Amino acid sequence: MTTLAEMAVEVLSTADGREKTALSRAYAAAWRASREAGRPIPIGRAAPPDAPARPDRPELLSPRDVPRRRPGTPEGRIALLHAVAHIELNAVDLHWDLVARFAHIEMPPGFYDDWVKAADEESKHFNLVSDCLEVLGSHYGALPAHAGMWRAAEDTAGDILGRLAVVPMVLEARGLDVTPGMIEVFRKSGDAGAVAALKTIYAEEVGHVAYGSKWFHFLCGREARDPQPLFHALVRRYFHGPLKPPFNDEKRAEAGIPPDFYWPLAEPAAG
């Protein structure tokens, strides 16, 4: 019988973005159906790859080498959507990797419900943004992209608390800060399709950040650890650089992350 961990590894091992997200959505639907039928797919064990399969394009560059484009131009807006598509595709892999890599840790079924749902929604987001690119005469892979997206997964491969702290509670929380500005860029340009796609992403990313906070606090409680100082220590260990304000305090609070978690990290730690 196929296990959820094996499904996760198969998604991670699929290179093409559209094929990866189609498989991700199919496996998410299968997981939901099994849970609703009262015969859940077993979690199982499987060895995820060190890095997910990727298509030949986009070319992956160091963050400092990715060309900067002005969002006020058509080319700049295409580049912005391309960057979002790249982030969403990486998020699909990050969530499935979380399922497979830490399957040996005993967790409640709701943990898997949440991260399979998050992977499903990230798959939808990738396709929404890819569709917007195609309307504009481009496609995912047409431009270079950021090569550093998987670094957080590599750095936290042996630390589930570190993974939860850095990926949903830092990287995805950053999306809550910057997405309203992106929506305004496309609203001003009259691109209703991109506005609708980004609004969907914005609404659903709050839930993904909330999943991170929920399960981080769950594990802290199970291990009798104080969440706030542990979060600060883990982010300083695994995240490279300070957090960048301005912060979307309202949406971060909605996701269960209070200001005293992130404001102290907005400047480099002393020493």
Residue frames relative to the residue before (quaternion, step in Angstrom):
aa qw qx qy qz dx dy dz
M 1.0000 0.0000 0.0000 0.0000 0.00 0.00 0.00
T 0.4556 -0.6717 0.5126 0.2802 3.56 -0.99 0.83
T 0.2531 -0.7637 0.5776 0.1379 3.56 -1.00 0.85
L 0.6547 -0.4997 0.3850 0.4165 3.55 -1.29 0.27
A 0.6341 0.5291 -0.3339 0.4544 3.59 0.99 -0.77
E 0.6494 0.4997 -0.3193 0.4761 3.61 1.00 -0.75
M 0.6065 0.5366 -0.3493 0.4713 3.58 1.06 -0.72
A 0.6438 0.5342 -0.3183 0.4459 3.57 0.93 -0.93
V 0.6730 0.4928 -0.3025 0.4613 3.58 0.89 -0.92
E 0.6286 0.5282 -0.3488 0.4519 3.60 1.01 -0.70
V 0.6244 0.5103 -0.3417 0.4827 3.61 1.00 -0.73
L 0.6667 0.5115 -0.2999 0.4516 3.58 0.87 -0.95
S 0.7128 0.4636 -0.2429 0.4668 3.58 1.10 -0.70
T 0.5793 0.5612 -0.3739 0.4578 3.61 1.29 0.06
A 0.3529 -0.7997 0.4551 0.1696 3.58 -0.60 1.17
D 0.7068 0.4780 -0.2894 0.4338 3.60 0.70 -1.05
G 0.5328 -0.6764 0.4104 0.3002 3.57 -0.86 0.99
R 0.6839 0.4672 -0.2959 0.4760 3.58 0.86 -0.90
E 0.6618 0.4907 -0.3133 0.4723 3.61 0.97 -0.76
K 0.6246 0.5413 -0.3339 0.4531 3.59 0.99 -0.82
T 0.7202 0.4451 -0.2618 0.4633 3.57 0.81 -1.00
A 0.6000 0.5357 -0.3694 0.4655 3.61 1.10 -0.54
L 0.6616 0.4906 -0.3029 0.4794 3.59 0.95 -0.86
S 0.6215 0.5506 -0.3264 0.4517 3.56 1.02 -0.85
R 0.6951 0.4670 -0.2802 0.4694 3.58 0.86 -0.94
A 0.6352 0.5235 -0.3355 0.4581 3.60 1.02 -0.74
Y 0.6869 0.4671 -0.2917 0.4742 3.59 0.93 -0.84
A 0.6029 0.5356 -0.3600 0.4691 3.59 1.09 -0.61
A 0.6508 0.5035 -0.3145 0.4733 3.59 0.97 -0.82
A 0.6455 0.5155 -0.3222 0.4624 3.59 1.00 -0.80
W 0.6339 0.5218 -0.3296 0.4661 3.60 1.00 -0.78
R 0.6623 0.5042 -0.3086 0.4604 3.59 0.87 -0.94
A 0.6658 0.5090 -0.3073 0.4508 3.56 0.89 -0.94
S 0.6581 0.5056 -0.3207 0.4565 3.60 0.96 -0.79
R 0.6446 0.5113 -0.3182 0.4710 3.58 1.05 -0.74
E 0.6686 0.5024 -0.2997 0.4590 3.57 0.95 -0.89
A 0.6797 0.4794 -0.2820 0.4782 3.59 1.11 -0.66
G 0.4797 -0.6859 0.4292 0.3394 3.58 1.25 -0.16
R 0.6582 0.4317 -0.3125 0.5317 3.57 1.27 0.37
P 0.0652 -0.8624 0.4999 0.0456 3.57 0.61 1.11
I 0.5432 -0.5796 0.5043 0.3386 3.51 -1.17 0.71
P 0.4685 -0.6797 0.4715 0.3101 3.63 -0.81 0.86
I 0.5436 -0.6216 0.4519 0.3375 3.57 -1.10 0.69
G 0.1271 -0.8452 0.5089 0.1029 3.58 0.89 -0.92
R 0.3733 -0.6723 0.5811 0.2664 3.52 -1.35 -0.38
A 0.1341 0.7636 -0.6255 0.0878 3.56 -1.10 0.70
A 0.4135 -0.7130 0.5127 0.2404 3.57 -1.11 0.67
P 0.2561 -0.7797 0.5477 0.1628 3.61 -0.40 1.14
P 0.5577 -0.5926 0.4456 0.3732 3.61 -1.12 0.50
D 0.6176 -0.5450 0.4091 0.3927 3.57 -1.21 0.45
A 0.7753 0.0355 -0.0114 0.6304 3.56 1.15 -0.69
P 0.5185 -0.6564 0.4421 0.3238 3.60 -1.01 0.70
A 0.5772 -0.5529 0.4636 0.3824 3.54 -1.26 0.43
R 0.0981 -0.7943 0.5994 0.0139 3.56 -1.07 0.83
P 0.5172 -0.6173 0.4781 0.3506 3.60 -1.12 0.54
D 0.6675 -0.4961 0.3650 0.4184 3.59 -1.27 0.28
R 0.7616 0.1723 -0.1014 0.6164 3.57 1.15 -0.63
P 0.4947 -0.1060 -0.8625 -0.0143 1.61 -2.13 1.32
E 0.5549 -0.5314 0.5155 0.3793 3.49 -1.36 0.33
L 0.2574 -0.7787 0.5557 0.1365 3.59 -0.83 0.98
L 0.0872 -0.8107 0.5786 -0.0202 3.54 -0.73 1.17
S 0.6152 -0.4787 0.4580 0.4274 3.52 -1.34 0.22
P 0.6174 -0.5768 0.3683 0.3879 3.63 -0.95 0.75
R 0.6863 0.4887 -0.3043 0.4445 3.61 0.93 -0.78
D 0.6846 0.4842 -0.2856 0.4640 3.60 1.22 -0.35
V 0.4999 0.6321 -0.4458 0.3897 3.62 1.24 -0.10
P 0.4672 -0.7025 0.4467 0.2978 3.65 -0.63 1.02
R 0.3397 -0.7196 0.5713 0.2012 3.55 -1.07 0.81
R 0.0392 -0.7965 0.6034 -0.0031 3.57 -0.89 0.92
R 0.4940 -0.6721 0.4704 0.2881 3.56 -1.03 0.82
P 0.4161 -0.7390 0.4634 0.2568 3.64 -0.66 1.03
G 0.5812 0.5954 -0.3782 0.4056 3.61 1.24 -0.20
T 0.6598 0.4669 -0.3055 0.5034 3.59 1.28 -0.09
P 0.6276 -0.5290 0.3910 0.4163 3.63 -1.16 0.41
E 0.6503 0.5117 -0.3194 0.4617 3.58 0.99 -0.84
G 0.6491 0.5247 -0.3130 0.4532 3.56 1.04 -0.78
R 0.6555 0.5018 -0.3163 0.4675 3.57 1.02 -0.75
I 0.6071 0.5226 -0.3499 0.4856 3.58 1.08 -0.65
A 0.6571 0.5092 -0.3149 0.4581 3.58 0.92 -0.88
L 0.6394 0.5237 -0.3283 0.4573 3.58 1.02 -0.77
L 0.6618 0.4854 -0.3059 0.4825 3.59 0.93 -0.84
H 0.6241 0.5364 -0.3416 0.4539 3.58 1.01 -0.76
A 0.6482 0.5114 -0.3160 0.4674 3.58 0.98 -0.82
V 0.6427 0.5098 -0.3238 0.4714 3.59 1.01 -0.78
A 0.6333 0.5240 -0.3368 0.4593 3.61 0.93 -0.83
H 0.6505 0.5202 -0.3145 0.4554 3.57 0.98 -0.85
I 0.6367 0.5194 -0.3168 0.4738 3.58 1.00 -0.82
E 0.6787 0.4988 -0.3000 0.4477 3.58 0.87 -0.94
L 0.6500 0.5043 -0.3328 0.4609 3.60 0.96 -0.76
N 0.6360 0.5089 -0.3258 0.4799 3.57 1.02 -0.74
A 0.6315 0.5392 -0.3341 0.4459 3.58 1.04 -0.75
V 0.5745 0.5632 -0.3789 0.4574 3.60 1.06 -0.67
D 0.7075 0.4585 -0.2629 0.4691 3.56 0.81 -1.01
L 0.6280 0.5451 -0.3472 0.4335 3.59 0.96 -0.78
H 0.6921 0.4728 -0.2919 0.4607 3.60 0.91 -0.84
W 0.6652 0.4683 -0.3179 0.4869 3.60 0.95 -0.74
D 0.6104 0.5379 -0.3550 0.4606 3.59 1.08 -0.64
L 0.6101 0.5478 -0.3455 0.4564 3.60 1.03 -0.74
V 0.6451 0.5217 -0.3126 0.4625 3.58 1.01 -0.87
A 0.7515 0.4181 -0.2306 0.4553 3.58 0.76 -1.02
R 0.7036 0.5152 -0.2886 0.3953 3.56 0.80 -1.02
F 0.7842 0.2974 -0.1520 0.5230 3.57 1.05 -0.71
A 0.2910 0.7892 -0.4954 0.2168 3.59 1.19 0.49
H 0.6007 0.5701 -0.3604 0.4293 3.59 1.20 -0.36
I 0.6201 0.5196 -0.3444 0.4764 3.60 1.25 -0.27
E 0.4347 -0.7106 0.4877 0.2612 3.58 -0.73 1.03
M 0.0913 0.7895 -0.5959 0.1148 3.56 -0.62 1.19
P 0.5751 -0.5819 0.4348 0.3762 3.61 -1.15 0.51
P 0.6468 -0.5295 0.3705 0.4049 3.62 -1.15 0.46
G 0.6004 0.5917 -0.3598 0.4000 3.59 1.08 -0.66
F 0.5449 0.5990 -0.3957 0.4333 3.59 1.16 -0.50
Y 0.7070 0.4411 -0.2574 0.4892 3.57 0.88 -0.96
D 0.5765 0.5661 -0.3795 0.4508 3.59 1.05 -0.64
D 0.6952 0.4957 -0.2825 0.4373 3.56 0.82 -1.02
W 0.7515 0.4157 -0.2513 0.4464 3.59 0.71 -0.99
V 0.5895 0.5191 -0.3793 0.4891 3.60 1.15 -0.44
K 0.6350 0.5118 -0.3317 0.4741 3.60 1.00 -0.77
A 0.6453 0.5172 -0.3258 0.4581 3.58 0.94 -0.85
A 0.6544 0.5044 -0.3158 0.4665 3.61 0.94 -0.85
D 0.6237 0.5363 -0.3273 0.4650 3.57 1.05 -0.79
E 0.6921 0.4685 -0.2856 0.4690 3.58 0.87 -0.92
E 0.6256 0.5142 -0.3498 0.4711 3.62 1.01 -0.67
S 0.6119 0.5385 -0.3459 0.4647 3.58 1.08 -0.67
K 0.6331 0.5134 -0.3182 0.4842 3.56 1.00 -0.83
H 0.6526 0.5260 -0.3187 0.4426 3.59 0.91 -0.90
F 0.6333 0.5288 -0.3389 0.4522 3.59 0.93 -0.85
N 0.6938 0.4767 -0.2854 0.4582 3.56 0.87 -0.90
L 0.6101 0.5436 -0.3522 0.4563 3.60 1.03 -0.71
V 0.7108 0.4426 -0.2652 0.4781 3.58 0.83 -0.97
S 0.6116 0.5338 -0.3531 0.4651 3.61 1.04 -0.65
D 0.6229 0.5273 -0.3355 0.4705 3.57 1.05 -0.74
C 0.6399 0.5209 -0.3225 0.4639 3.60 0.98 -0.82
L 0.6321 0.5260 -0.3302 0.4634 3.58 0.99 -0.80
E 0.6797 0.4964 -0.2987 0.4497 3.57 0.91 -0.89
V 0.5904 0.5496 -0.3623 0.4670 3.59 1.10 -0.61
L 0.7136 0.4339 -0.2390 0.4953 3.58 1.08 -0.74
G 0.5923 -0.6176 0.3460 0.3846 3.59 1.27 0.21
S 0.6340 0.4862 -0.3401 0.4959 3.56 1.22 0.39
H 0.1828 -0.7673 0.5979 0.1432 3.58 -1.25 -0.33
Y 0.5940 -0.5363 0.4375 0.4100 3.56 -1.25 0.31
G 0.7150 0.3697 -0.3196 0.4999 3.53 -0.79 1.11
A 0.5573 0.6372 -0.3846 0.3681 3.58 1.23 -0.29
L 0.7688 0.2724 -0.1397 0.5615 3.61 1.19 -0.52
P 0.5860 -0.5428 0.4394 0.4110 3.60 -1.18 0.31
A 0.1597 -0.7877 0.5899 0.0776 3.56 -1.20 0.49
H 0.6856 -0.5061 0.3900 0.3488 3.47 -1.45 0.41
A 0.2840 -0.7909 0.5211 0.1496 3.61 -0.71 1.06
G 0.6341 0.6075 -0.3178 0.3576 3.59 1.20 -0.31
M 0.4141 0.7611 -0.4421 0.2321 3.57 1.28 -0.12
W 0.7178 0.4559 -0.2671 0.4534 3.60 0.99 -0.75
R 0.4393 0.7262 -0.4531 0.2728 3.59 1.21 -0.19
A 0.6337 0.5405 -0.3399 0.4367 3.60 0.97 -0.81
A 0.6434 0.5122 -0.3225 0.4687 3.59 1.05 -0.74
E 0.6533 0.5089 -0.3160 0.4631 3.58 0.96 -0.85
D 0.6861 0.5088 -0.2897 0.4317 3.56 0.88 -0.97
T 0.7765 0.3325 -0.1580 0.5114 3.59 1.06 -0.75
A 0.2797 0.8112 -0.4830 0.1745 3.59 1.22 0.35
G 0.7676 0.3302 -0.1977 0.5125 3.58 1.12 -0.49
D 0.7079 0.4238 -0.2185 0.5211 3.58 1.27 0.19
I 0.2549 -0.8058 0.5141 0.1464 3.58 -0.11 1.26
L 0.6367 0.5091 -0.3420 0.4674 3.61 1.01 -0.68
G 0.6360 0.5142 -0.3255 0.4745 3.57 1.03 -0.72
R 0.6328 0.5288 -0.3305 0.4591 3.58 1.00 -0.79
L 0.6804 0.4817 -0.2953 0.4667 3.59 0.86 -0.93
A 0.6454 0.5270 -0.3245 0.4477 3.58 1.00 -0.77
V 0.7737 0.4013 -0.2086 0.4437 3.56 0.74 -1.05
V 0.7286 0.4407 -0.2809 0.4427 3.62 0.81 -0.87
P 0.7945 0.2643 -0.2119 0.5040 3.66 0.34 -0.98
M 0.7555 0.4468 -0.2384 0.4158 3.60 0.85 -0.94
V 0.7252 0.3178 -0.2410 0.5613 3.60 1.28 -0.15
L 0.7571 0.3960 -0.2415 0.4600 3.59 0.50 -1.16
E 0.7201 0.4147 -0.2690 0.4870 3.60 0.80 -0.91
A 0.5918 0.5477 -0.3713 0.4603 3.58 1.11 -0.55
R 0.5886 0.5651 -0.3672 0.4466 3.59 1.10 -0.60
G 0.6015 0.5633 -0.3519 0.4439 3.57 1.10 -0.64
L 0.6199 0.5352 -0.3431 0.4600 3.58 1.09 -0.66
D 0.6461 0.5303 -0.3153 0.4493 3.58 1.13 -0.65
V 0.8040 0.3623 -0.1556 0.4452 3.58 0.83 -1.00
T 0.5680 0.6433 -0.3950 0.3280 3.62 1.08 -0.51
P 0.6078 0.5461 -0.3925 0.4221 3.67 0.88 -0.61
G 0.6451 0.5119 -0.3229 0.4664 3.60 1.01 -0.72
M 0.6394 0.5111 -0.3275 0.4719 3.59 1.03 -0.72
I 0.6148 0.5402 -0.3461 0.4588 3.58 1.00 -0.78
E 0.6608 0.5108 -0.3108 0.4537 3.59 0.95 -0.85
V 0.5938 0.5647 -0.3639 0.4428 3.61 1.05 -0.72
F 0.7405 0.4078 -0.2331 0.4807 3.59 0.81 -0.98
R 0.5652 0.5605 -0.3906 0.4624 3.59 1.16 -0.42
K 0.6718 0.4994 -0.2941 0.4613 3.58 0.93 -0.90
S 0.6958 0.4609 -0.2767 0.4764 3.59 1.08 -0.68
G 0.4867 -0.6922 0.4160 0.3330 3.60 1.27 -0.14
D 0.4673 0.6689 -0.4506 0.3622 3.60 1.21 0.40
A 0.1946 -0.8324 0.5111 0.0892 3.56 0.16 1.32
G 0.6209 0.5566 -0.3460 0.4300 3.59 1.03 -0.69
A 0.6751 0.4739 -0.2914 0.4845 3.58 0.93 -0.88
V 0.6137 0.5395 -0.3496 0.4585 3.59 1.02 -0.74
A 0.6712 0.4963 -0.3014 0.4608 3.59 0.88 -0.93
A 0.6488 0.5148 -0.3210 0.4592 3.59 0.95 -0.84
L 0.6963 0.4723 -0.2810 0.4616 3.58 0.86 -0.93
K 0.6171 0.5277 -0.3528 0.4650 3.60 1.08 -0.61
T 0.6211 0.5238 -0.3376 0.4752 3.60 1.05 -0.71
I 0.6501 0.5138 -0.3098 0.4663 3.56 0.92 -0.93
Y 0.6596 0.5302 -0.3043 0.4373 3.57 0.88 -1.00
A 0.6785 0.4947 -0.2952 0.4559 3.58 0.88 -0.93
E 0.7435 0.4307 -0.2388 0.4524 3.59 0.86 -0.94
E 0.5926 0.5767 -0.3796 0.4149 3.61 1.12 -0.50
V 0.5334 0.6018 -0.4209 0.4196 3.61 1.13 -0.45
G 0.6568 0.5180 -0.3044 0.4556 3.58 0.97 -0.85
H 0.6518 0.5188 -0.3247 0.4478 3.59 0.97 -0.79
V 0.6367 0.5009 -0.3228 0.4894 3.57 1.02 -0.80
A 0.6408 0.5340 -0.3145 0.4530 3.57 1.03 -0.84
Y 0.6119 0.5324 -0.3547 0.4651 3.61 1.02 -0.70
G 0.6392 0.5297 -0.3284 0.4506 3.56 0.96 -0.84
S 0.6739 0.4910 -0.2912 0.4690 3.57 0.88 -0.98
K 0.6518 0.5369 -0.3204 0.4292 3.58 0.90 -0.93
W 0.7534 0.3940 -0.2305 0.4732 3.58 0.73 -1.02
F 0.5516 0.5607 -0.3976 0.4725 3.59 1.18 -0.37
H 0.6913 0.4609 -0.2759 0.4833 3.57 0.87 -0.95
F 0.5976 0.5616 -0.3604 0.4445 3.60 1.05 -0.69
L 0.7037 0.4549 -0.2713 0.4736 3.58 0.82 -0.99
C 0.6105 0.5321 -0.3581 0.4647 3.59 1.04 -0.68
G 0.6593 0.5087 -0.3083 0.4600 3.57 0.96 -0.85
R 0.6625 0.5119 -0.3076 0.4522 3.55 0.96 -0.87
E 0.7440 0.3736 -0.2010 0.5161 3.57 1.12 -0.72
A 0.4064 -0.7385 0.4490 0.2965 3.60 1.32 0.15
R 0.4244 0.6740 -0.4796 0.3681 3.56 0.88 1.05
D 0.4852 -0.6573 0.4988 0.2894 3.55 -1.14 0.71
P 0.4192 -0.7666 0.4140 0.2555 3.64 -0.39 1.14
Q 0.6891 0.5228 -0.3231 0.3839 3.61 0.78 -0.92
P 0.7161 0.4082 -0.2961 0.4826 3.67 0.67 -0.86
L 0.6090 0.5369 -0.3635 0.4568 3.59 1.10 -0.57
F 0.6213 0.5306 -0.3380 0.4672 3.59 0.98 -0.83
H 0.6581 0.5066 -0.3177 0.4575 3.60 0.86 -0.91
A 0.6719 0.5015 -0.3048 0.4518 3.59 0.89 -0.90
L 0.6801 0.4948 -0.2948 0.4537 3.59 0.92 -0.88
V 0.6541 0.4958 -0.3245 0.4702 3.60 0.94 -0.81
R 0.6560 0.4965 -0.3229 0.4678 3.60 0.96 -0.77
R 0.6523 0.5126 -0.3159 0.4603 3.59 1.11 -0.63
Y 0.8350 0.2909 -0.1028 0.4557 3.55 0.75 -1.07
F 0.6955 0.4274 -0.2832 0.5034 3.61 1.12 -0.46
H 0.3266 -0.7946 0.4908 0.1450 3.53 -0.72 1.11
G 0.8000 0.1721 -0.1781 0.5465 3.55 -0.09 1.34
P 0.6135 -0.5616 0.4022 0.3827 3.57 -1.25 0.30
L 0.5400 -0.5702 0.4914 0.3767 3.57 -1.28 0.27
K 0.3446 -0.7777 0.5041 0.1493 3.55 -1.05 0.84
P 0.2509 -0.7350 0.6077 0.1657 3.59 -0.66 1.07
P 0.5265 -0.0461 -0.8325 -0.1663 1.60 -2.46 0.45
F 0.3315 -0.7363 0.5630 0.1759 3.53 -1.19 0.70
N 0.4078 -0.6710 0.5630 0.2580 3.53 -1.20 0.67
D 0.2015 -0.8417 0.4892 0.1079 3.55 0.33 1.30
E 0.6444 0.5463 -0.3318 0.4197 3.59 0.97 -0.84
K 0.7263 0.4221 -0.2543 0.4791 3.59 0.78 -1.00
R 0.6040 0.5373 -0.3614 0.4646 3.59 1.09 -0.61
A 0.6454 0.5026 -0.3225 0.4763 3.60 1.00 -0.78
E 0.6238 0.5411 -0.3324 0.4556 3.58 1.03 -0.80
A 0.7012 0.4441 -0.2482 0.4995 3.56 1.15 -0.69
G 0.5931 -0.6248 0.3521 0.3659 3.59 1.23 0.14
I 0.5912 0.5339 -0.3895 0.4623 3.60 1.17 0.50
P 0.2248 -0.8025 0.5393 0.1209 3.62 -0.34 1.21
P 0.6831 -0.5252 0.3188 0.3948 3.60 -1.18 0.49
D 0.6578 0.5236 -0.3421 0.4196 3.61 0.99 -0.65
F 0.5388 0.5702 -0.4220 0.4544 3.59 1.27 0.07
Y 0.8327 0.2810 -0.1268 0.4599 3.61 0.73 -0.97
W 0.5944 0.5882 -0.3948 0.3806 3.64 0.97 -0.60
P 0.6570 0.5033 -0.3497 0.4391 3.66 0.87 -0.69
L 0.6722 0.4833 -0.2904 0.4799 3.60 1.24 -0.34
A 0.4791 0.6969 -0.4237 0.3244 3.59 1.26 0.00
E 0.7275 0.2629 -0.2097 0.5981 3.58 1.28 -0.18
P 0.6082 -0.5556 0.3970 0.4047 3.61 -1.10 0.55
A 0.5362 -0.6139 0.4694 0.3396 3.55 -1.07 0.72
A 0.5692 -0.5989 0.4329 0.3606 3.59 -1.03 0.73
G 0.8114 0.2298 -0.1831 0.5052 3.54 -0.89 0.93
